[in-house]
Amino acid sequence: MTGATNPGRIEAEPGERTGAAAVEVLVPTRNRPVELATTLAGLAAQDHPFDVVVSDQSDAAASYETDPAQAMIRVLELRGHRVRTRRHLPRRGVVEHRAALLDASTARYVLFLDDDVWLAPGTIALLHEAIVELGCGMVGAAMQGLSHLDDERRAEQEPFERWEGAPVPETLYPDTPEWERWRLHNAATPVHLARRHLRPGERWLAYKIAWVAGCVLYDREALVAVGGFDFWRDVPEEAVGEDVVAEQRVMAKFGGAGILPSGAVHLESDTTIPDRPVTADGVLRG
């Protein structure tokens, strides 16, 4: 542990529980029934209070309508988690989809989790512990491609730098050394970084990032304060890279960090967005 402190339509009825959890997991999905069931299985193995919203934009049946996904939803509900599923159509781009998910939640902390990420047990508890202790606007657990475990990329680990103490606000720009931190999250590099930098007795460490894809826990008030994903109106529908914009806006005002060990495993399925002609950060930077 770092030891740092900082001076649409809902189709499922809420489960039988009292009050809302401080953390809500927001899962946007489309055309990924197998992957979504795996993601839900990772959530079902977490030992921490949280709610879940799954928002589907599949071309045919919703990905959460499969028997495996429904089984995992029942497990989650049995363990006391409120699970809401919904269809969010028509599609108006991935940025708008995230904006709608944020609007659907009022939780103190919101975890945006991609539908192709399996979380190791304890990951949500670790993320929540980190954001509370660090007092920053967001923390992320970078996706790890475990097929690359034997491919250690020492050169790409060079931008690694711990946060010694609580993260402070940073404004990042392309073509700077700080921007090169994105390389820290290639392949299985988060695994290799944890092996090299996690000290004996540390539960987790916080480090400096450019952005994190796939698994990001926000202080909801911080995310809303910088506009959330409302910039969807300012970018083309086909724009991607929405996480870069939102995270860097939060980091510029409230600070942010990645944490190790990550606990987020990329399922390494084919992307559902093969063509990426426009990035949101590129459009907004002009």
Residue, then its C-alpha position, 0 to 999 in steps of 0.5 A: m500500500t502506498g500509505a498516502t492520503n490526500p489533505g433508456r429503460i431499465e429492464a431488470e427490477p432492483g434486487e431485494r436489498t436496502g440502500a445503494a452501494a458506494v460503487e456501481v459497475l457500468v458495463p457497455t456491451r454490444n454483440r459479445p454474449v460469451e465475453l459478457a458472461t465471462t466479465l459477469a463471472g469475474l464480478a460475481a467472484q468479487d467480495h465487495p459491495f457494488d451495484v451493476v448496470v449492463s447497457d446493451q447495443s447488440d444488433a440482435a438479442a442482448s448479450y445479457e440474455t444468454d443462459p450463462a449471462q443470466a446465471m451470473i446475474r442471478v449469482l450477483e443478485l444472490r450475493g446482494h448486488r443490485v443488477r440492472t440491464r437495459r437496451h440503449l438504442p439507437r446507437r449514437g457512438v461509444v462516447e454517447h453510450r458511456a454518457a448514458l451509462l453515467d446518467a443512469s448511475t448516482a453512485r459515489y464511485v462509478l467503475f467503467l468496465d469493458d465487456d471483455v475484461w475479467l477481474a481477479p477476486g479482490t480487484i474492486a475492493l483494491l480499486h475502492e481502497a486506493i481511490v479513497e486513500l489517495g483522494c484523487g479523481m480516478v484510479g485504473a487497473a490496466m488490462q493485461g494480455l496474459s498471452h504475452l507473459d513471456d514477452e517482457r518489454r523492458a524498453e516500454q517500462e521505462p516511463f514507469e514512475r510511482w506516485e510518492g504520496a497522493p497524485v497531484p493534478e497533471t495536464l498531459y500533451p501529445d509528443t511529451p515524455e509523459w504521454e509515452r506512459w501509455r506504453l506501460h499498458n501494452a501486452a502483459t507489461p502490468v504483470h511485469l511492472a508489478r513483479r519489479h516494483l511492488r515492495p514486500g508488504e505492499r497491497w498495492l502501489a499507485y503510479k503515473i499514467a497517460w490513461v488506462a483502458g478497460c477498467v477505471l474507477y471514477d469519483r463520480e463528482a469529479l467526472v461530472a465536474v469536468g463534463g463526464f462524457d457529454f462531449w459526445r455531442d462534439v465528436p463524430e459518432e464513429a469516434v473512439g478514445e473517449d476514455v483518454v479525454a475523460e480521464q485526462r480531464v479528471m487528472a488535470k483537475f483532480g489527479g489520477a493514478g494506475i494501480l498495481p497489481s492490476g487484476a484486470v485481464h483482457l480476454e483478447s477477443d477480436t474488437t467490435i470496433p475494427d475501424r477507428p478513423v477518428t479519436a475523440d481526443g484528436v478531434l477535441r484538440g483540433 
